[in-house]
């Protein structure tokens, strides 16, 4: 990475961020910290392939945590100069952007989080990232981790955390207005509560591809609670439990269990479909994708907070039942990875399971592969090796199977220690025919495109 005196432009670099000061291991400076341009597992989608223009658009938090967008043109092999569309009040990577491309090619960016204002912007012209206009916000304050999908023709569905619950809203006019919110899940406290309180919900969604109408699948864990001993000994960040699941097949209006039975909303904890009971361990969801038959695959970590031991697992739906498969272990619950579905007999995990900065989040990106639909997993190869710092927060390009394959995923690279040697963060990518990930070769300036 470059010397501080010759760093590339801010737009082409990512945000460095740290969070948490309780329940640390010796010599740790924060619960997690480091390269966060593509943070976190609940920000999704962050990269989308569009066949009609043969481009992969992607968003990230650039240096200073500004919501930023670029694209890769598969026809020309060129990367677009990034465009910054706004400012965040601080360097908190929880405010990173997410992305939607509608049927007409208009691009939408959603950003903001927690106790600050949230924003929605739409491109002025289809497939053009150069100019943007502000649209109606999901909430005046506190819409965290907005996850947008097109589930019905002309409809944008977005779900997000409105602490402590999880909400959904619909727009039929290009985000000029939003429907009244639907509280999808709320565990024991009012959905109108504010702040990261006990029993808050942290979730990840994925929408079907293909013709309308499309399903959307939702997996989540519960923050807070635990035994009296856990409540006394563990900070709130370390008390997140269990794995739950629901889906909607009518554009986010009705939510169902795996057997098709409908929930009363909001989903209460005693009515939720629990796929995995974590006991006194924690659960950190990393990704949710669909196999070739449209069944959900959920990548999650079971964490031992006292040691930061991280056990990687995949939940999958098989013959009407849920199965939990073991993958591997790493040394931090905030090691993050992505499920890459190439075929039913070729499902991969690209994740930070190689520990080159011990007990810090991130590391070397390794590939784990399943040839039996996710039932068993074997180490395949390293996508990075010999790195000075840590790689983390791998994000798949949604729809990558429809493209030429030269861009499949992006991620962040930088120092995961606190204090860091440098806060310089770079973006990496990988595609077919590449032995290892490479730094994205952005133009040196807008005139270089």
Secondary structure as the mmCIF struct_conf table of DSSP 4:
data_model
#
loop_
_struct_conf.conf_type_id
_struct_conf.id
_struct_conf.beg_label_comp_id
_struct_conf.beg_label_asym_id
_struct_conf.beg_label_seq_id
_struct_conf.end_label_comp_id
_struct_conf.end_label_asym_id
_struct_conf.end_label_seq_id
HELX_RH_3T_P HELX_RH_3T_P1 UNK A 4 UNK A 6
HELX_LH_PP_P HELX_LH_PP_P1 UNK A 7 UNK A 9
HELX_RH_3T_P HELX_RH_3T_P2 UNK A 10 UNK A 12
BEND BEND1 UNK A 13 UNK A 13
STRN STRN1 UNK A 14 UNK A 14
STRN STRN2 UNK A 16 UNK A 19
BEND BEND2 UNK A 22 UNK A 23
HELX_LH_PP_P HELX_LH_PP_P2 UNK A 24 UNK A 25
TURN_TY1_P TURN_TY1_P1 UNK A 26 UNK A 27
BEND BEND3 UNK A 29 UNK A 31
STRN STRN3 UNK A 32 UNK A 35
TURN_TY1_P TURN_TY1_P2 UNK A 37 UNK A 38
TURN_TY1_P TURN_TY1_P3 UNK A 41 UNK A 42
BEND BEND4 UNK A 43 UNK A 43
STRN STRN4 UNK A 47 UNK A 50
TURN_TY1_P TURN_TY1_P4 UNK A 51 UNK A 54
STRN STRN5 UNK A 55 UNK A 62
TURN_TY1_P TURN_TY1_P5 UNK A 63 UNK A 65
STRN STRN6 UNK A 66 UNK A 73
TURN_TY1_P TURN_TY1_P6 UNK A 74 UNK A 77
STRN STRN7 UNK A 78 UNK A 79
HELX_LH_PP_P HELX_LH_PP_P3 UNK A 80 UNK A 82
STRN STRN8 UNK A 83 UNK A 84
BEND BEND5 UNK A 89 UNK A 91
HELX_RH_3T_P HELX_RH_3T_P3 UNK A 93 UNK A 95
STRN STRN9 UNK A 98 UNK A 101
TURN_TY1_P TURN_TY1_P7 UNK A 103 UNK A 104
STRN STRN10 UNK A 107 UNK A 111
TURN_TY1_P TURN_TY1_P8 UNK A 114 UNK A 115
BEND BEND6 UNK A 116 UNK A 116
STRN STRN11 UNK A 119 UNK A 123
BEND BEND7 UNK A 124 UNK A 125
TURN_TY1_P TURN_TY1_P9 UNK A 126 UNK A 127
BEND BEND8 UNK A 130 UNK A 130
STRN STRN12 UNK A 132 UNK A 135
BEND BEND9 UNK A 138 UNK A 138
BEND BEND10 UNK A 140 UNK A 141
STRN STRN13 UNK A 144 UNK A 152
TURN_TY1_P TURN_TY1_P10 UNK A 153 UNK A 154
STRN STRN14 UNK A 155 UNK A 162
TURN_TY1_P TURN_TY1_P11 UNK A 163 UNK A 164
STRN STRN15 UNK A 165 UNK A 171
BEND BEND11 UNK A 172 UNK A 173
TURN_TY1_P TURN_TY1_P12 UNK A 174 UNK A 175
BEND BEND12 UNK A 176 UNK A 177
HELX_LH_PP_P HELX_LH_PP_P4 UNK A 179 UNK A 181
STRN STRN16 UNK A 182 UNK A 185
BEND BEND13 UNK A 188 UNK A 189
TURN_TY1_P TURN_TY1_P13 UNK A 191 UNK A 192
BEND BEND14 UNK A 195 UNK A 196
TURN_TY1_P TURN_TY1_P14 UNK A 198 UNK A 199
STRN STRN17 UNK A 200 UNK A 207
BEND BEND15 UNK A 210 UNK A 213
STRN STRN18 UNK A 216 UNK A 223
BEND BEND16 UNK A 224 UNK A 224
HELX_RH_AL_P HELX_RH_AL_P1 UNK A 228 UNK A 233
BEND BEND17 UNK A 234 UNK A 234
HELX_RH_3T_P HELX_RH_3T_P4 UNK A 236 UNK A 238
STRN STRN19 UNK A 240 UNK A 248
BEND BEND18 UNK A 249 UNK A 254
STRN STRN20 UNK A 256 UNK A 256
TURN_TY1_P TURN_TY1_P15 UNK A 258 UNK A 259
BEND BEND19 UNK A 260 UNK A 260
HELX_LH_PP_P HELX_LH_PP_P5 UNK A 261 UNK A 261
STRN STRN21 UNK A 262 UNK A 262
HELX_LH_PP_P HELX_LH_PP_P6 UNK A 263 UNK A 264
BEND BEND20 UNK A 265 UNK A 266
STRN STRN22 UNK A 267 UNK A 267
HELX_LH_PP_P HELX_LH_PP_P7 UNK A 268 UNK A 268
HELX_RH_3T_P HELX_RH_3T_P5 UNK A 269 UNK A 271
BEND BEND21 UNK A 272 UNK A 272
STRN STRN23 UNK A 273 UNK A 276
TURN_TY1_P TURN_TY1_P16 UNK A 279 UNK A 280
BEND BEND22 UNK A 281 UNK A 281
STRN STRN24 UNK A 282 UNK A 290
TURN_TY1_P TURN_TY1_P17 UNK A 292 UNK A 293
BEND BEND23 UNK A 294 UNK A 294
STRN STRN25 UNK A 296 UNK A 304
TURN_TY1_P TURN_TY1_P18 UNK A 305 UNK A 308
STRN STRN26 UNK A 309 UNK A 318
TURN_TY1_P TURN_TY1_P19 UNK A 319 UNK A 320
STRN STRN27 UNK A 321 UNK A 330
BEND BEND24 UNK A 331 UNK A 331
TURN_TY1_P TURN_TY1_P20 UNK A 333 UNK A 334
STRN STRN28 UNK A 337 UNK A 343
TURN_TY1_P TURN_TY1_P21 UNK A 344 UNK A 345
STRN STRN29 UNK A 346 UNK A 354
BEND BEND25 UNK A 356 UNK A 357
TURN_TY1_P TURN_TY1_P22 UNK A 358 UNK A 359
BEND BEND26 UNK A 360 UNK A 361
STRN STRN30 UNK A 363 UNK A 363
STRN STRN31 UNK A 364 UNK A 370
BEND BEND27 UNK A 371 UNK A 372
TURN_TY1_P TURN_TY1_P23 UNK A 373 UNK A 374
BEND BEND28 UNK A 375 UNK A 376
STRN STRN32 UNK A 378 UNK A 382
BEND BEND29 UNK A 383 UNK A 384
BEND BEND30 UNK A 386 UNK A 386
BEND BEND31 UNK A 388 UNK A 389
STRN STRN33 UNK A 390 UNK A 396
STRN STRN34 UNK A 398 UNK A 398
TURN_TY1_P TURN_TY1_P24 UNK A 399 UNK A 399
HELX_RH_3T_P HELX_RH_3T_P6 UNK A 400 UNK A 402
BEND BEND32 UNK A 403 UNK A 403
BEND BEND33 UNK A 405 UNK A 406
STRN STRN35 UNK A 409 UNK A 414
BEND BEND34 UNK A 417 UNK A 419
BEND BEND35 UNK A 421 UNK A 421
STRN STRN36 UNK A 426 UNK A 430
TURN_TY1_P TURN_TY1_P25 UNK A 432 UNK A 433
BEND BEND36 UNK A 435 UNK A 436
STRN STRN37 UNK A 438 UNK A 439
BEND BEND37 UNK A 444 UNK A 445
HELX_RH_3T_P HELX_RH_3T_P7 UNK A 446 UNK A 448
#
